Amino acid sequence: MAGFIYLLCAATSLFCSWLLWSGFRRRRVRLLFWASLCFLGLAGENVMLYIDKEVVPNVDLSMYRLLVGLASVAVLVYGLVWEAD
């Protein structure tokens, strides 16, 4: 059951990323671009969580997952700081 939740979270993040990307393509607001990249990275983090816990439970991928999450949030912070009007 936990694996299903991990994949559902990944799908939700991917859907949010797609919505933000389509909003960026329509309005060309750069913050939407950075937010879509952030959510794409968070979807990748959730996929890595599924792989870590369900596919290869004897291998610890937590450091890689956290690095992907940190990079995703760093992209969003960069967009918030440098794209502010």
ABEGO torsion letter per residue (X at the ends): XAAAAAAAAAAAAAAAAAAAAAAAAAAGBAAAAAAAAAAAAAAAAAAAAAAAAAABAABBAAAAAAAAAAAAAAAAAAAAAAABX
